[in-house]
Amino acid sequence: MSSGIVVLKFGGTSLGSPGRVRRAAARVHAHLRRGRRPVVVVSAMGGATDRIVRLLGAVSPGGRPDGREADRALATGEDLSAALLAAALRGRGVGARSLRGGEAGVCAAGAFCGARIEDVDPRPILSLVDSGTVPVISGFQGARDDGETVTLGRGGSDTSAVAIAAALGPAPCHIITDVDAVFDRDPAVHANARRIGEIDPLALVVLAQSGARVIHAEAARLALTHGVTLRVYAHWAPLSGRGGTVVRAARALSEAA
């Protein structure tokens, strides 16, 4: 594992206002003060992707946008989040730099609007981290061999974060979202949903595939395959990141997240 690195993935709700962006910057800064080396992955701000989809539909014949231009438009949601969070970090005196997925070494393959991550070259990320700069990476996207930017489909930012964490050692990955923890059922629908403090990665995959309100199923599968330890908690949680749900294999129970 690359010593001290932790991947922090911020969901769209956790970046949904200037105040929340500043709170996210404070969380990243708190990890730096504890001697960790954060690598940040971001989603588009809450509602941004839906607005872009509506705009594309409004200007495209029959409401069906060209795939290439759709991906270039969709990717701007995460790019904006990355730039805003990097700016907020720099405002706190923290060296930070926003990166598109391809700039961060995320190599993708497949069609527009539905590609998959094929590999992550960790060298661009490690170069920044080793220089004392926090990389703030656009999730949900990567670059193909032909240089085109492609998106990964809904939930793709979770997949980006786990794939990057896997390439970095693996490094632990914190998923900062709009629920306190992983629940056995969607707590917004089921009042008696049970909060889970610690769960095995395989059980998380089953929960994700069954529709429980957790991280994206593909991200859960990647965490299982590559041994990435996850911590899932809400953006209003203490800056220590304690609480929430820890996801790790039984053999790694003594490993710190």
N, C-alpha and C positions, 0 to 999 in steps of 0.2 A: 504493500500500500504506500502511496505517496504521502510521506509523513505530514500529519496535521491537516490534510485537506478535508474539507467537508463541502458537499454540494447542497445548496439551498435553493429549492424550487418554489417560487412564489406563483400561486394561482391568480386568475383574473380578479377575483373578489378582493384578494389581499392587496391589490394594486389599484383598486377602483376609485381612488380619489387622491388629490395631492397629499392629504394627511396620511393616508395609508402608504403611499410611496415613501414618505419620510419615515414612517414607522418601520417599513421594510429596511430602509437604509440603517436605521438605528439597530435593527436585529443583526444585520451583517457586521456592523461596527462592533457590536457586543462580542461576536465570535472572534473578531480580530483582537480585541482586548484580552480575550482568554487564550491567546496564542495559537488560534487555529488559522488556517489559510482557506478562506471561503471562495468557492466557485459558484456563481449564481446563474440560475436558469429561470426565465420568466415566460408567463403566458401573456396574451393580450389583456388589456384592462377590461373589466367586466362589461359585457355588452358590445365591445368593439368589433369582434368577429361577426356578430349578427348584423351590425350596421354596415359592415363592408359587404356582406352577402346581399343585403337589400340594395345597396348602391349598384353592385354588379348586375343584379337582376333588372334594375330600372334602366340601365343604359345598354343592355345587351339584347339583340333581336330574339324575341320569343322568351326572354328571361334566361337565356342559356349562354353564359359568358365563355369565351375562349379559355381553354385550360391554362395556357401559359400566363395570360394576363390575369386570370383569376388568382393563380398562385402568387404572382407578383403583388397583387393588391392585398391578398390575405396575409402575406408575410409582413406587411407594414404594421399590423396590430402588435405583434411581438417586438418588432424593431422599435416602435415608439415606447413600449414599456421598458425595454432595455436601456434606451437612451435616457429616459426620465430617471430611472433608478440610478444609473451611472452618474447623472448630473446631481442627484440628491446625495450620493456618496461623496462626490467631489466637494459639495457644499459643506460636508462635515470634515473636510481635510483628508479624506481617504482617496488614495489613488485608485481610479476605476476606469474601465474602458468597455464600452458596449461592442458586441460582436454579433454579426449575423451567424446563423448556424454553420454555413459553409466556411466562414472566416475562423470559426472555432474548431474546425476539423471534422464536422459532422458530414459524413459522406452518405448519400442516399441513392436509391435506385427505384425505378418504377415510373408510373404515369403521373402527370400533374394531378394535384388534389387527392392523391392517394398513394404516395410513395412510402417507402420503408427505409429505416436506417440500415445501412449495409456495414458500416464501420465508423469508428471515431478515432481520428489521429489525435492523441493527447498533446502533441508537441506545441501547437499554438497556445493552448491553455496553460501548460506548464511553464512556457516561456514568460508569460505575463505573471503568473503566480510567483515564480522564482525572482522576478524583478520587484516584487512587492505591490503589484497591481491586481486589483480584484476584477476578474473577467465577469461581465454581465451579458449572458448569452441569450439570444432569441431562441426560445423553444419552438416546437411544432414545424421545424423546417430544416432542410439540409441542402447540400449542393450535389448535383449529379456529375458524372464524369464529363458531360458536355458543358459544364459550367452553369447550367440552369438551376435556379432556385425552385425547389419543390416542397410542398407541404405534406404533412403526415396524416391528416385527417383529425377529427375531433379527439381530444385527449392526447394529442401528439406531444404536448409539452411535458407531460409526465414521462412519456417514453424517452424524450430527449434527455431529461434529467437523469434517469436511471441508466441509460446507455452511456452518458458521459461519466457518471459515477463508476460504472463498470470498467471503463477505459482508464480510469485514474487509480487502479490498484487491485480491487475495488475500494472506493472511498464510501463512507456513510453518506446517505442522502436524506435530507429533511424535506418533506412535502408540507408546505405551509398553505393552508386552505381555509374553507369557511365552515368546517365542522371541528368539534373538540378532539375527535379521535375517530378510529374505525369503529363502526357499529355493525351488529349482525344483520340489521335491516336499516332502511333509510329512516333516520329519526324525524325527518320532516313529514313522513307519512305515518309512521308507527310510533305512538307515544311511549310504548313499552320497549322500544329498541334497546338492546343491551350494549353498553360500552365495553370495548375490548382493550385491555391494557397491554397485552403482548400476544402475538400471533405468529405462527409459522408461515413462511412464504407460500407454501402450497395451499394452506387454508385461505390465505389472502387471494390467491388466484381463483379459488372456487367461489369466494364471496364476490369478487369482481365480476366473474362470468355470470353469476346469478342476479346481478343488477343491484347489489348493495352499494350504498354511497361510499365508495372508496376510490382509490386511484384507478386509472385506466387499466383494463385487463392485460393489455400488451406490456405495460410497464411492470405490472406484478409478475408476469411471466419472465421478463428480463431479470428482475431482482432475484427470482428463484434460480434461474439458470446460472447467473454470474455471482451469486453469493453477496449481493448488495444489501447491507443493513439499512432499513428504512425507519424513519420516525415521522409519524403523521400527526399534525396538531394544527390548531387554528391560528389565524394571524393576530388574534388578540391575546394569545398565550404569553406568559412571561418571557422576557427576552432571553432567559436561560434556555428556553426550548424544552424544559422539563414538562412531564405530563404527556398527554396524547397516547399514541399507540406505537410500540416498538415492533418492527417486523424483522425477524431474523431466525435462522435455522437453529435447532436445538444445540448443535455443536458450537454455536457462536454466542451462547447466552451470556458468557462472561466478557464478551467484547463490548467496549463502550461504543455508544452511538454518537 
